[in-house]
Amino acid sequence: MFIISFLYSALVGMVQHFPGLAQSLNFSANIGAVMLSSAMLGNIFFKLFTGVLSDKIGIIKSFVFITLLNFISMLLMINFQNIPIMLFSAFLFGSVYTFSTIGLPLLTNSFFGRSQSMQIYPILSFVSTIGKAIALSFIGYIYDFTGSYINALLLAVLFQIINFALLYLGVKVTSRKMT
């Protein structure tokens, strides 16, 4: 959960770089600003959607779905660099915000139970905050050293692959404890 908290939160830092990403792909800063706005709309939509979805299919399946959407959004940005797809993928990328507000507390409860989660959640929340703070600068450094935000997106794709694996591992460990 510590690694998941850090990696998901680090992804949030990418959104603040959307104006720079757009300019690095030869779009205007205005397109980057609209991408940022699109991600914020996705933020609102997916927080509401994830709450409903979690009630219907469960927290684990909901976050596998949200992680998959976020993963797809990054693949779209990397492979299809045209304005409509960039705006749509920015909207999908806004799903990453659901983790810290909805996913972290619910997954902590799911994996550790209510009694332990009350002790673990504050630590995970701190790790999440550290992830956000480090990522903002780190993404900028990636751009400074490589001249491209695509490398930061590729790293974010790797983070989501790790998150998929850790969610799977968390479910397996938790299901063994219950049996």
Secondary structure, 3 states (H helix, E strand, C coil): CHHHHHHHHHHHHHHCCHHHHHHHCCCCHHHHHHHHHHHHHHHHHHHHHHHHHHHHHCHHHHHHHHHHHHHHHHHHHHHCCCHHHHHHHHHHHHHHHHHHHHHHHHHHHHHHHHHHHHHHHHHHHHHHHHHHHHHHHHHHHHHHHHCCCHHHHHHHHHHHHHHHHHHHHHHHHHHHHHC
